[in-house]
């Protein structure tokens, strides 16, 4: 490692010298006397050379990487906005090669064992008949899904991805705390931790001989493809997510991108002829393999939980018919019960003829009378867990219970003993973590991953280390706060350097997914375009009014402002009865409400909330930069719901116009011109056209003679400059209408929007054999009508206001029909419901 | 007795439904005392997909997909079923003491076959509660033969609870019925199962039919003209014995068994998920007609 002697002299071993491990627990970095463990020395040496300031700055680099990539974790019921930035400690957890070899062997055996148990439980149930496994563990377990009995897992892999939570006891032994067999989370976070940390410490990472993760994901992806029952030469593999409100949605989007799989929600899929299809804009496209992140009981409202909106009706039947593979197979959650831990040693001997290599934390299943009595008698030493918890139920720490809660718990156990287990409480090992510039010991849990393949099992050489926020923290979970660490599994041998970030040759094929936009996504993008435009229109409209208020000292508003208020009233943005004879103070109040009151329809905040929702559900389609700008837009709009001065409101509106311009610019400059972009821009153009028409219609009604509102209308339509350059005089009706309706070189005009929409309509996909002729027809009609307008004749005639109003109304009707036609053709994907 | 069964389920939707999937359990089981001679399940519009499998409990389960816009769906199941009186009726006072059944089915014990053990545990619609055990306890006195005790419980349920088609819906929790004391066969069956399981006894939910028009002189049983439900209790070596708490009798050749499971949720005759908006109206009509020429034997269990 290249370090200058200068650095090492200014920071002599300050980094680790002050670290004080806790007594009577195992510390990962130091042995009893505070001596560094040998496998840590290369890293600690390198970091010492870097020095405190540099290490902290590198840590900041890693954190910035996470922030900028929008690495988040959703916390349920968090009032602060439920998205939290993922926390990564700059110091990794190191695991020595020999130790990892033992863990790896234990994990391989364990995945194999659990797979065998799953096969039996959903098949012959010999283990239950022979009582090698207490029947209650399966038959009273809500995760045993009876509709899945007899389904054969595709590829004969009953457990594709298995996650194991490990802890280390004071004597240095690793123990299994829990198995995750349903839809294990965290592998994607482990990956993103690795990318962040290896970029922040590239030399240290290279010099420490750390095993790489990429080949694990490559093998997982290749194995997934082989599971396809049909289309085996070119299977369509998708990642099924519960959606953006799931706690680990970031990870779903990240893994989907990393593995090159479409990210799909249940609503995007449909079952026809016992086969699964994605509903794309062009029609149905078959799905062969589903990597699911939806809990199995939620996967099919027909056969599993009827109240689920996350699944696909008929999915179980499609599996039963052998037409789709799901990983992990539906029903695999049954072996997650902690009660199983008590029986694994015996089952391992029986099924594999081997001793269990990796022991589980001592577990007593209360369904056995003597075990129950033992747990009850020594409650202080136990963590009591529900054996069949389906949600997130907190465990009970025996020694933390007061007499009353203790009695209540014991009574509950007695009423359903099979539903509880007692687990020995063991002190977790610690590793050094940064807190306020200091290294302090923090308890940790290590989650590791095993993937089943056709030639045995592959263990991810690494994992997700989670660190408790507290020194004596008994529970370590991301949901309850805390941080994470990258996990460096060291090797004596050469390091494989496969990476999926620049895909390697064998699996590359030409992607033509750009055209395969699920209808749901197109729907959200269409509305994203509409809301982004609506927000801009609203802001411009309010800005025109607020700017006339700013600097106004008279109590009586000038006539132009009064007319503007009537315009707002006609647009239903201002109370009708107050639009006349009103004080500036009142106007101020109402206009400000229109800026920040989220409950007010059409207010800036209300439209922003709609925009946020549409953007959030398709966020995997945005680049990190786009998302960052969007976050800034939201932060800027966060006004205190109290009185703010008019000048400040004006400044705010100006800022928002700029934020929005940046957001729009990013979206326009970064999106592939596929159907997704087309629908987004279609929404934007349609909204702009409709808004312009509505403003004109209202202005003509309020001010038929065009005395007061022409100037503000030009301002609202951002066309003041053009008008001035062309006419050098006060606006006249004919000139304004020409500029705003007919001039197809003005990007704010109706003609411009119609031309753009017509071009888009020609690019709209056909659904099945149905071409979007209706949309094209409506647009051609509107363009022809607009083209035939003789403005001078129209405005010169005595019936000018009526004739113009009629034209505007026609345009409005055509566009409304256009919106309906589009919605009906492409977005008709009503929610399924159970009867 | 030979019966012809016609079970018609119709949905009227107030909006077009473009796609619907249905899971149907309308095929009578073949048992020692029952033979299903023929049966047909049809739907209008005709299904685009039709599949069948035997579920975890051995019930024949039919999967139907209806594609294309429709506002009305009719599912008709027809069958010919021959039912015999129970050949060797289980003598109530010769069944084992109820505690021995409980102990054999204990979660840890190895004494019972696996099948009944499944029906000891609570299920989604049938919780185990102390209050159900308390209610059942007067019938289950120490050492009492299990079937004798169960018949006593059946009689008490029949007396203490009223049959009332308007009091509950298919989703009424059993605890609510226990408090309100009015309901239909589904509620009676769920409560009896809850009582049994709360004592540690295995009991399952049976769905089926009753003869619609009884022979002259015989009372029409409650629950005819629709799907009926009753209970089956495991009595040790005597096996499963059916009990109808709604009618306070032991089913014989006037009860046709279609399916069984832990509770209604496992055997729901027609369950569907549809894609479309709006609401729907559901109608069910059941006809169970004895086929002319068949004998009309006096069945010991049918008298009240």
Boltz contact constraints between the chains, C-beta under 6 A:
constraints:
  - contact:
      token1: [A, 128]
      token2: [B, 114]
      max_distance: 6.0
  - contact:
      token1: [A, 129]
      token2: [B, 114]
      max_distance: 6.0
  - contact:
      token1: [A, 131]
      token2: [B, 110]
      max_distance: 6.0
  - contact:
      token1: [A, 135]
      token2: [B, 114]
      max_distance: 6.0
  - contact:
      token1: [A, 135]
      token2: [B, 117]
      max_distance: 6.0
  - contact:
      token1: [A, 136]
      token2: [B, 107]
      max_distance: 6.0
  - contact:
      token1: [A, 139]
      token2: [B, 118]
      max_distance: 6.0
  - contact:
      token1: [A, 139]
      token2: [B, 121]
      max_distance: 6.0
  - contact:
      token1: [A, 140]
      token2: [B, 121]
      max_distance: 6.0
  - contact:
      token1: [A, 146]
      token2: [B, 56]
      max_distance: 6.0
  - contact:
      token1: [A, 149]
      token2: [B, 56]
      max_distance: 6.0
  - contact:
      token1: [A, 273]
      token2: [B, 49]
      max_distance: 6.0
  - contact:
      token1: [A, 274]
      token2: [B, 49]
      max_distance: 6.0
  - contact:
      token1: [A, 301]
      token2: [B, 273]
      max_distance: 6.0
  - contact:
      token1: [A, 302]
      token2: [B, 21]
      max_distance: 6.0
  - contact:
      token1: [A, 302]
      token2: [B, 23]
      max_distance: 6.0
  - contact:
      token1: [A, 302]
      token2: [B, 273]
      max_distance: 6.0
  - contact:
      token1: [A, 313]
      token2: [B, 21]
      max_distance: 6.0
  - contact:
      token1: [A, 313]
      token2: [B, 273]
      max_distance: 6.0
  - contact:
      token1: [A, 314]
      token2: [B, 21]
      max_distance: 6.0
  - contact:
      token1: [A, 317]
      token2: [B, 63]
      max_distance: 6.0
  - contact:
      token1: [A, 367]
      token2: [B, 107]
      max_distance: 6.0
  - contact:
      token1: [A, 368]
      token2: [B, 108]
      max_distance: 6.0
  - contact:
      token1: [A, 418]
      token2: [B, 107]
      max_distance: 6.0
  - contact:
      token1: [A, 830]
      token2: [B, 275]
      max_distance: 6.0
  - contact:
      token1: [A, 830]
      token2: [B, 276]
      max_distance: 6.0
  - contact:
      token1: [A, 830]
      token2: [B, 277]
      max_distance: 6.0
  - contact:
      token1: [A, 832]
      token2: [B, 273]
      max_distance: 6.0
  - contact:
      token1: [A, 832]
      token2: [B, 275]
      max_distance: 6.0
  - contact:
      token1: [A, 834]
      token2: [B, 273]
      max_distance: 6.0
  - contact:
      token1: [A, 835]
      token2: [B, 272]
      max_distance: 6.0
